[in-house]
Amino acid sequence: MADQQIREAVILKEIAELLNEGSEMKETLSAVLERLLQVTQLQTGWLFLIKIHEPTLIAHHQLPQALTTNQLAPMCSKECWCVNRYNNGELNRASNIINCKRIEEAKKNGYADIEGLTHHATVPLRFGEEMFGILNVGAPNKIHFTEKELSLLESVAFQIGSTLKRMALTEREREMALIEERNRLAQELHDSVNQLLFSVSLTARGGREITKSKTVQETFTYIQELSQQALHEMRDLIWQLQPKSLENGLLTSLKEYSEMLGLQLHCHVNTLTNISPQTEETLWRIAQEAMMNCKKHSGQDKIDIAIDFNQDKQIIQMSITDQGVGFNYSPSVFLPSHGLRNMRQRAERRNGTMEITTSEGEGTKIIIRLFN
């Protein structure tokens, strides 16, 4: 008994050290999962982060070929028995899953060998009452986990949940610092560079009016046009950094920004009553990025944005649609543009999700879901 307790303490210490040293979520969780499987002499494991009932595979180790077929297609399904139990609020502690639905489906579809894996243990990742996802572990021909094994897995899952909470808080602190810095920069640009450009424009106009030389007049005209162009771009930048119309509501900001870009916006909002300033800021930044992408890449000037707020569940969904050229996209591959990656990262910082539906010649639809 004493030896077992010492072994468990060593395992928890090693896992804690990995979690404390890590800063990148995916890399950290992958390292923790691999180490957990090594010390418990299990073979296979995977981690789902679940946001607004949608699971995302964040880490996996030595999955059987049946689950890695077609770029991990069996792992991309949104439904399985353990995820359903989690979403229904029925997964409150480490549990033996009698069978794995993903493996069952893989067998039915004639995928590759399951390599003896039929069952797994499922453990919720939590910190207090806050839930983050699930940890699944298994081994070939292992159909049952003892209470001691489940207890150890629960301890590890709690450590992971604590780390996820810490990372989320750190990210929010960074976000708040970024907002403050953006506001400071916008104010400085307005007070210094913006005023200097305005002065250059006035000086050029005055110089053009007092000189009689046609060549000099043309030079002053050119200087004035350049300064006016730079002034317009500077105001655009300041507006992006600190949209003053956001004080009058998200809908006003969306309409004004679309007009500035020359886009025809059709916007439907059911209600935005009682949404938090942080949520409104996130929706605005994501929509802003989407409108810019539409302007640059879609090949047309119309965009539809619909925002729906379910006050009972405190879930906000924003759909952004254009009928442009679209692009090739698969959920299992890296997002093709910096703008799309920014949008997803902004959603994930608010514990939300982003779903993309597009193909070449078929336009693009992006759905953002956030907890308020």
C-alpha positions in Angstrom: 0.0 0.0 0.0 2.8 2.4 0.9 4.7 1.7 -2.3 1.5 2.3 -4.3 1.0 5.7 -2.6 4.6 6.7 -3.2 4.3 5.7 -6.9 1.1 7.8 -7.3 2.7 10.7 -5.6 5.7 10.5 -7.9 3.4 10.4 -10.9 1.4 13.4 -9.8 4.6 15.3 -9.1 5.9 14.6 -12.6 2.7 15.6 -14.2 2.5 18.8 -12.1 6.1 19.7 -13.2 5.2 19.3 -16.8 2.0 21.4 -16.4 3.9 24.2 -14.5 6.6 24.4 -17.1 4.3 24.5 -20.1 3.1 27.7 -21.7 1.6 26.5 -25.0 -1.6 24.5 -24.3 -1.4 21.9 -27.1 2.3 21.1 -26.6 1.9 20.9 -22.8 -1.2 18.7 -22.9 0.5 16.4 -25.5 3.5 16.0 -23.2 1.4 15.4 -20.1 -0.7 12.7 -21.9 2.4 10.9 -23.2 4.0 10.9 -19.7 0.7 9.8 -18.1 0.5 6.8 -20.4 4.1 5.9 -19.8 3.9 5.8 -16.0 0.5 4.1 -15.9 1.7 1.5 -18.5 -1.4 2.3 -20.6 -1.0 2.7 -24.4 -3.5 5.0 -25.9 -5.1 8.3 -24.9 -6.7 11.4 -26.2 -7.9 14.8 -24.8 -11.0 16.7 -25.9 -11.5 20.3 -25.0 -15.3 20.9 -25.2 -16.7 24.4 -25.7 -20.4 25.0 -26.2 -20.9 21.3 -26.5 -18.5 20.9 -29.4 -15.4 18.7 -28.8 -12.0 19.6 -30.2 -9.2 17.0 -30.2 -6.3 18.8 -28.6 -3.9 16.0 -27.9 -3.6 12.2 -28.6 -1.0 9.5 -28.3 -0.7 6.2 -30.1 -4.2 6.0 -31.4 -5.0 2.8 -33.3 -5.1 3.1 -37.1 -8.8 2.8 -37.0 -9.0 6.2 -35.3 -6.4 7.9 -37.4 -7.9 7.1 -40.8 -8.6 9.9 -43.2 -6.7 12.5 -41.2 -8.2 11.6 -37.9 -11.8 11.7 -39.3 -13.2 9.3 -36.7 -12.0 11.7 -34.0 -13.6 14.7 -35.6 -17.2 13.5 -35.0 -19.0 15.7 -32.5 -20.9 12.9 -30.9 -19.8 9.8 -29.0 -21.0 8.2 -25.7 -18.5 9.9 -23.5 -19.0 13.4 -25.1 -22.8 13.0 -24.9 -22.6 12.1 -21.2 -20.3 15.1 -20.6 -22.7 17.5 -22.5 -25.7 16.1 -20.6 -24.1 16.8 -17.3 -23.8 13.1 -16.5 -20.0 12.8 -16.4 -19.0 14.1 -13.0 -16.2 11.7 -12.1 -13.9 9.2 -13.8 -15.9 6.4 -15.4 -15.4 3.1 -17.3 -16.9 3.4 -20.7 -18.3 0.0 -21.6 -17.6 0.4 -25.3 -16.2 3.2 -27.4 -18.6 4.5 -30.0 -15.8 5.9 -32.2 -14.2 2.5 -32.4 -17.5 0.8 -33.0 -18.2 3.2 -35.9 -14.7 2.7 -37.2 -15.2 -1.1 -37.3 -18.6 -0.7 -39.1 -17.0 1.5 -41.7 -14.3 -1.1 -42.4 -11.4 1.1 -41.2 -8.1 -0.4 -40.3 -7.3 -2.6 -37.3 -8.4 -1.3 -33.9 -5.3 -3.0 -32.4 -7.1 -4.5 -29.5 -8.6 -1.3 -28.2 -12.3 -1.6 -27.4 -12.8 0.2 -24.1 -11.4 3.3 -22.3 -11.8 5.3 -19.1 -13.2 8.8 -19.4 -12.4 11.5 -16.9 -13.8 15.1 -16.9 -11.3 17.9 -16.9 -12.6 20.4 -14.3 -11.6 23.1 -11.9 -14.3 23.6 -9.2 -17.6 23.8 -11.1 -16.0 24.9 -14.3 -15.7 22.1 -17.0 -13.1 22.1 -19.8 -13.3 18.7 -21.5 -12.5 15.0 -21.1 -9.5 12.8 -20.8 -9.8 9.3 -22.4 -7.2 6.5 -21.8 -7.1 2.9 -22.7 -5.0 -0.1 -23.6 -5.3 -3.2 -25.9 -7.6 -5.8 -24.4 -8.2 -3.8 -21.2 -12.0 -3.7 -20.5 -12.1 -2.4 -16.9 -10.3 0.2 -14.7 -10.1 -0.3 -10.9 -11.2 2.4 -8.5 -7.6 3.1 -7.7 -6.8 3.6 -11.3 -9.8 5.9 -11.8 -8.8 7.8 -8.6 -5.3 8.4 -10.0 -6.8 9.5 -13.4 -9.1 11.9 -11.5 -6.2 13.5 -9.7 -4.3 14.0 -13.0 -7.4 15.4 -14.7 -7.9 17.9 -11.8 -4.3 19.0 -12.3 -4.9 19.5 -16.0 -8.2 21.4 -15.3 -6.3 23.7 -12.9 -3.7 24.4 -15.5 -6.4 25.1 -18.2 -8.0 27.6 -15.8 -4.6 29.2 -15.1 -3.9 29.5 -18.8 -7.4 31.0 -19.5 -6.9 33.6 -16.8 -3.4 34.5 -18.1 -4.8 34.8 -21.6 -7.5 37.2 -20.4 -5.0 39.3 -18.5 -3.0 39.5 -21.8 -6.1 40.5 -23.7 -7.0 43.2 -21.2 -3.4 44.5 -21.4 -3.6 44.5 -25.2 -6.8 46.5 -25.2 -5.3 49.1 -22.8 -2.2 49.3 -25.0 -4.3 49.6 -28.2 -6.3 52.4 -26.6 -3.1 54.2 -25.6 -1.6 53.8 -29.1 -4.8 55.1 -30.7 -4.8 58.2 -28.5 -1.2 58.9 -29.2 -1.7 58.5 -33.0 -4.6 60.8 -32.8 -2.8 63.5 -30.8 0.5 63.4 -32.6 0.7 61.8 -36.1 -2.8 62.6 -37.1 -2.4 66.3 -36.2 0.9 66.5 -38.0 -0.6 65.1 -41.2 -3.4 67.6 -40.9 -0.9 70.4 -40.6 1.1 69.2 -43.6 -2.1 69.1 -45.7 -3.0 72.7 -44.7 0.5 73.9 -45.3 0.6 72.4 -48.7 -2.7 74.0 -49.6 -1.5 77.4 -48.4 1.7 77.1 -50.3 -0.1 76.2 -53.5 -2.3 79.3 -53.1 0.5 81.8 -52.6 2.9 80.6 -55.3 2.6 81.6 -58.9 4.9 78.9 -60.2 2.9 76.1 -61.9 5.6 73.6 -61.2 5.6 74.5 -57.5 1.8 74.4 -57.4 1.8 70.9 -58.8 4.3 69.9 -56.2 2.2 71.3 -53.4 -0.9 69.7 -54.8 0.9 66.3 -54.9 2.0 66.8 -51.2 -1.5 67.7 -50.2 -3.0 64.6 -51.9 -0.4 62.4 -50.3 -1.0 63.8 -46.9 -4.8 63.5 -47.3 -4.3 59.9 -48.3 -2.1 59.2 -45.3 -4.6 61.1 -43.0 -7.4 58.9 -44.3 -5.3 55.7 -43.7 -4.3 57.0 -40.2 -7.9 57.7 -39.3 -8.8 54.2 -40.5 -6.1 52.7 -38.3 -7.2 54.7 -35.3 -10.8 53.6 -35.9 -9.7 50.0 -36.0 -7.7 50.3 -32.8 -10.4 52.1 -30.9 -13.8 52.2 -32.7 -15.6 55.2 -31.1 -19.0 54.0 -32.5 -18.7 50.9 -30.3 -19.8 53.1 -27.5 -23.1 53.4 -29.4 -23.5 49.7 -29.9 -22.1 46.8 -31.9 -24.6 47.3 -34.8 -23.6 50.9 -35.3 -19.9 49.9 -35.5 -20.6 47.1 -38.0 -22.6 49.5 -40.3 -20.0 52.3 -40.1 -17.1 50.0 -40.8 -18.8 48.3 -43.7 -19.5 51.7 -45.2 -15.9 52.7 -44.8 -14.8 49.5 -46.6 -17.4 50.0 -49.3 -19.3 46.8 -48.4 -23.0 46.4 -48.6 -23.9 44.9 -45.2 -27.1 43.1 -44.4 -27.2 42.7 -40.6 -29.8 41.1 -38.4 -29.6 41.2 -34.6 -32.3 39.7 -32.4 -31.1 41.3 -29.2 -27.8 42.3 -27.6 -29.3 43.2 -24.2 -27.2 42.3 -21.2 -24.1 41.0 -23.2 -20.8 41.8 -21.5 -18.5 44.5 -22.9 -15.8 41.8 -23.4 -18.2 39.7 -25.5 -19.2 42.7 -27.5 -15.6 43.6 -28.1 -14.8 40.0 -29.3 -17.8 40.0 -31.7 -16.7 43.3 -33.1 -13.1 42.3 -33.6 -14.1 39.0 -35.3 -16.7 40.7 -37.5 -14.1 43.4 -38.4 -11.6 40.8 -39.5 -14.3 38.9 -41.5 -15.4 42.1 -43.3 -11.8 42.9 -44.2 -11.3 39.4 -45.5 -14.5 39.7 -47.6 -13.2 43.0 -49.0 -9.8 41.6 -49.9 -10.5 38.0 -51.0 -14.2 37.3 -51.8 -14.4 39.1 -55.1 -17.7 40.8 -54.2 -19.0 43.6 -52.0 -21.9 42.1 -50.1 -21.8 40.5 -46.7 -24.5 39.2 -44.3 -24.1 39.1 -40.5 -26.7 37.6 -38.2 -26.3 37.7 -34.4 -28.5 35.7 -32.1 -28.3 35.8 -28.3 -29.9 32.9 -26.3 -30.3 34.6 -22.9 -31.4 31.4 -21.2 -28.2 29.6 -22.1 -26.1 32.8 -22.3 -24.8 31.7 -25.7 -24.3 34.2 -28.6 -24.0 33.0 -32.2 -22.8 35.2 -34.9 -23.1 34.0 -38.6 -21.0 35.8 -41.3 -21.8 34.9 -44.9 -20.6 36.0 -48.3 -21.3 34.6 -51.7 -17.8 35.2 -53.0 -15.2 32.9 -54.5 -14.7 30.7 -51.4 -11.7 28.5 -50.9 -10.7 24.9 -50.2 -10.9 24.1 -46.5 -10.8 21.1 -44.2 -11.3 21.3 -40.4 -8.3 18.9 -40.0 -5.8 21.3 -41.7 -4.1 24.5 -40.6 -6.2 27.6 -41.3 -5.1 29.2 -44.6 -4.9 32.8 -43.5 -3.7 34.9 -40.7 -7.0 36.7 -40.5 -8.9 33.4 -40.0 -6.5 32.3 -37.4 -7.0 35.6 -35.5 -10.7 35.1 -35.6 -10.5 31.6 -34.2 -8.0 32.7 -31.5 -10.3 35.5 -30.4 -13.3 33.1 -30.1 -11.2 30.6 -28.2 -10.0 33.2 -25.7 -13.7 33.7 -24.8 -14.2 29.9 -24.5 -16.0 29.9 -27.8 -15.8 28.1 -31.1 -15.5 29.0 -34.8 -17.0 26.8 -37.6 -16.2 27.4 -41.3 -18.2 26.2 -44.3 -16.8 27.0 -47.7 -15.5 25.6 -51.0 -14.3 27.1 -54.2 -17.0 29.1 -56.0 -19.5 28.5 -53.2 -18.9 31.5 -50.9 -18.0 31.3 -47.2 -20.0 31.0 -44.0 -18.4 31.4 -40.6 -20.3 30.7 -37.4 -19.0 32.0 -34.1 -20.4 30.8 -30.8 -19.5 32.4 -27.5 -20.5 32.1 -23.9 -21.5 35.6 -22.6 
